[in-house]
Amino acid sequence: MNAAARTPLAGAALVLVATIVLTLTFSLMRVPSAVLFGSLLGGMTHALTSPTEIRVPPIAFRIGQGVIGATIGTLVSVEALRRIAGELGPVLLVTLGTIGISLFAGWLLALRRDVSLVTGTFALVAGGASGVVAISRELGADERVVTVVQYLRVLVVLVTLPLVIAVVFHPETGQGVLSTADGPLAIDLVYVVAAVGGGLLLARLVRVSTATLLAPLAIAAVIASSGWLGDVAVPDPVQWAGYALIGVEVGLRFTRASLASIARMLPVVTLLIVAMLALTALLGAALTRFTSVDSLTAYLATTPGGLFAVLAIAADSGSDVTYVMAAQLFRLVMILLLMPLLAPWLSARRPPSSDAAPS
């Protein structure tokens, strides 16, 4: 059956309605990153059913990147920086080990003829799924593969976390609460405008491909950690809009051929993700041996993904939440900083198979 043509306005309306319905459905099902998943599938509903091409305006996509950067930057705190500084050596080694595992897993995935080395690496890099997705296309990766694999990793992490913790660590639950900023809405909006607006202006000056995410992240981190505006946060509706802009843009780039190609690689990807979980757990054991943290805190600090769920579990189990946040955030920022440096090197190299990505 041929795909039915529709006007750009009708296509945009379909994407909007599908995004809202799917997001609400996923939220009720407690699916992680419900807005991003909903908007991704919302974009796909048009892309796979009509030859009419619509795209998210470039400025809107950059704003979405800026919002995600500001959301990540909000997590930075002086307390977390102090906590990580005391044991920076072991944490750095564990972080580099995790990145090394990601590079190897990406290389294995890129042995497939339909996955480039840069796509395989960024699809399986352990941490910062939303940030990686937001800048993957700019670095030469296939953002469709990156998005599906990154959030499959997050889903596997979130599904296995409660089971592993209950069986291996036997924590007493209900010992802590994950606190969040709850300041005046007006102040939060000023914070968002300063971080995103200032970051995007700075990005135009520095001319670095990932600056549209990293510049807002840096400004947000400075404001949040300094306390100039008090306790600040990116309001949930603003976060949802940022995720939706990214998700829709990626979804609109899907084709039936690319969807079929990604579906064929999912069994291999799942095995690679499970292997990564096992290897990073060993890094957590090493962190326990060479630092003062307990084994559960070390495991949560080295878990490859699901930051907010990991922090909630850390609080509930009585683990060192600040240490977990500091280690996870350190890895996340390091990955986002290394990606622009790795991309040209990865693009210039090929595994033994062809370097073609899904079309």
N, C-alpha and C positions, 0 to 999 in steps of 0.2 A: 504494500500500500504506500502510495506517495505521501510525503508529508504535506500537510495543508498550509498554504501561504496565509499569513495574516499581516495586518498592518503593524508598523512598529508600536503604535499606541495600544493596539489590542494585545500585542506581545508583552509590552510592559505591564499592562493590567493583569495578564495571566500570571506573570512572574510574581507580581506583588501579592495577589490572592493566594497563589500556591505557597509562597514563602510564609505568609502569616499562618495559614492552616497547618502546614507541616511543622513550623516552629512551635505552635501551641500543642500539637500532637506529641512532638518529641519532648517538650517540657513536661507534659503530663506523664510521659514514660520515663522521665528522669534521665534522658540521654545526655551525655556531656556535650557542651558546645551546641546546644539545640538550635540557636539562631544561625550559626554558621552552617550546620547540616541542613537546616530548613531552607536557607537562602541558596545553598549549593544545589539542592534538588529543585528549588523553584526556578533557578536559571536553566537547569537541564530540561524542565518541562517544556520550555519554549525551544531550546536549542535542538532537541531531539524530535520535535513534532512539527517544525516549520522551517522552510528554507530562508525566511526573512531574517536577516542578521540585525541584532540590536546589541549595543555595548553600553557598559557603564561609562559615563563621561570620565576622561582622564583625571580631572580635578577632583571628582567624587571618589575615585579609587585612591588618590593620594590622601584625601582626608581620612578615608577608612584606614589606610596604613598609619597615619598620624595618630588616630584614636587608639589603635592597638599598641603603638609605641608608648603613648601616654599611660595606658592601662598597665603595661609592664613596669614603666618607670615609677609608678605609684608605690610599688612594693619595696622600693629601696628605702632603707631607714638607717640612721646612725647606729642603732643598736645591732642591726644585722651586720653592718660593716665591721663593727668592733668584734663581733662574735667570730666572723670568718677570719679576721686578721690574726687572731691568736694561734690559729692552726692552718695558716695559708699553705704551707708546704705540702702536707698530706692531701688537703682538699684540691690543690692544683694538680697533683699527680693523679688523683682519682678522676678529676675532670678530664685531663688529657687522655687517661685510659678509656673513659667513656666515649670520647670523641674518636679515639682510635678504633674502638669496637664498631662505632657507627660507620666509619670510613670503610672498614673491612666488609661489613654487612652490605653497604651500598655497592661496593665492588662486586660482591657475589650476585646481587640483584642485577647489576649491569651486565652480567654474563648473558642475560637474555638479549635477543636481537632487537627487541622493541623498547629497550630502556637505555638511555645514555648514562655515562658515568656520573655526570653532574646531577642528573635527575635521580639516579639510584641513591647517591650520597645524601642529597637533601631530603629525599623521601624518608630515609631511615635515621637521620641525625636525631639524637636523643635529647629532646627538649625544645621548648619554645615553638610548639606546633603552629600557633596563630601567626607568630612573627615570621617563621620560615615560609609559611604559605603566602604571606603578604608580599614577600620580596623574591620568591623563587623564580618567577617569570623574568624579572629584571636581570637575574644572574644566569639566564640561559637554560633553566630547568623547565620541564613540562609540569606546569602547576597543577594540572589535573591529576597526574600520578602522585605528585607530592602531597596534595590535599587528601586524597583517599588513603594513602599509606600512613601519613602522619596521624590522622584521626583514628585509623584502625589500631595504630600503636597505643594511642591514648585509651581507646576502648579496652584493649587487652590488659593494659596496666590497671585500669579501674576495676575490671572484673576479677582480676587475680589478687589484687591487694588485700581485700578482706579475708580471703581464704588463706593466703600465705601468712598473714599476721596472726590469724586465729590458730593455725596449726603449728607454726614455728615459734611464735613469741609469747602467746597466751597473755596479752596485756589486760589490765583492768580498765574497762572503758568508763567514760563519763568523768574523767579526771580534769579536763580542761575545756576551755571554750576558745574558738578562734575569733579574736576581736577584729572588727573592721571599722574604718573611719566612718563617722556619721555626722559630718559637719553641715552647715547651712547650704542649701542648694545653690544660692547665689554665689557663694565662695567657690563651690565646686565647679560651677560654670566658668567663673573667672579663671580658675586653674586650668580647665580644659582649653579655653581660648588662648591662654598664654602658652601652654605647652604645645598644642597642635598648631596654632597660628604662628607662633614664634619658630617652632621647629620646621614648618614648611618653608617659611621665609629663609631660614638658615640653610635648608636643603638646596634652595636655588643658588646659593652663593658657593657652597662647597663642591657641588657637582659630583657627588659620589652616588653610585647607583642605589645604595640602600639608605641614603640619608633621609628619605621621606619617612622611614620608620625610626632610625637611630637618633636623628636630631630631636624629634619630640620626646623620645625616650630619655635622652640626656637632660633636656630642660625639665621634664616632669620629675626626674630623679633628684635634681638639684632643689626644686621647689618643695617636693615632698619631704626630703631628708633634712632640709634646713628649718622647716617649720614656719616659714615666713607667713603662710596663709593658715596655719593651724593644721588640724587633721583634714586632709583632702582626699578625694576619690573621684574617679570618673563615674558620673551617674549611670545607673544601669541602662536607661534608654539610649544614652549616647554610646555606650559600649555595644549595645545591640545593633545600632545603626552602623557602627564601624565594621562589626563582623558581617552584617548583611551585605554591605557594599563589596567586601572581599569575596564572600561566598557566591553572590550573584554573578560577579565578573568571571570567576572560575567556572561556574556552572554553565554560563553562556558559551564557553569555549569547547564544551564537550561535543563529540560527534558519536554516531553509533559505532564506528570503527574503533575509536579511542576507548569507549566504554567496554567493548568486547575485549580489547587488548588488556585493559586493567583487570577485568574479571578473571582472565586466564592466569594472571600472575598472583592472585590473592593467596592460593595455597602455599606458594613459595614464600611470599611475604610474611604470612602468619608464622611459618617455621622460623624465619629469620628473627622476627620480633620475640618469639619465645626464647630463642637462643640468646638474644640481647638481654632479656630479663634475667636469665640465669647468670650471665657473665657480669652484669652490673651488680647482682647480688653478691658475687665474690668480691667485687671492689668494695662493697659495703662492709664485708667481713674484714677486709684489709684496713679499712678506715677505723674500724673498732680497735684493731690491734695496735695501731700506731697513733691513736688519739685518745682523748679522755671520754669520748661519747659512748653511750651504751649501744648494744647491737641493733635494737629497734630503731633508734634515732639514725644510726648510720645507714640502715637499710632504706629508710624513708628518704634520707638525704641523697641517696644514689639512685633512687627509682627513676627510670627514664621516661618521665612524662606525668601528666595529670596533676599539675602543681597545686591547684586549689583543693582538689580532693585529697591530695597527700597532706597538705597543711591541716585540713579538717581532721583527718585521721590522727595526725600527730598530736593535735590538741586533745582529742577525745581519749587517746591512749596514754596521756601523761608524758609523752616524749618531749624533747627539747625543740619546741616549735621554731624558736629563733634560729637555732643552728640549721634545722631542716630548710627553712626559708633562705638563709644565707647561702648554703651550699647549692641549692637548686637554682637560685637567682644568679649566683656566680657562673654556673654552667650555662644558663640561658643567655646571659649577656655575652659571655665568651664565644658562644656559638654564633650569635648574631654579628659579632665583630669579625670572626674568622671567615664567615661565609663569603664576603666580597673578595677576600684574599685567596680562598680555596677555589672559587669558581673558574677563574682563568686557567689555573693549573689543571683542574679536573677536565675542563673543556678541551685542553690540548692533548689529553691522554685518552686512550681507548683500551678497554679490556679486550681479550682475545676475540670476542664476537663483534658484530656490527654495532655502531654507535647511534643507531636511528631510534627516535622516540615515537610514540603513538601519534598518528596524524588525525 
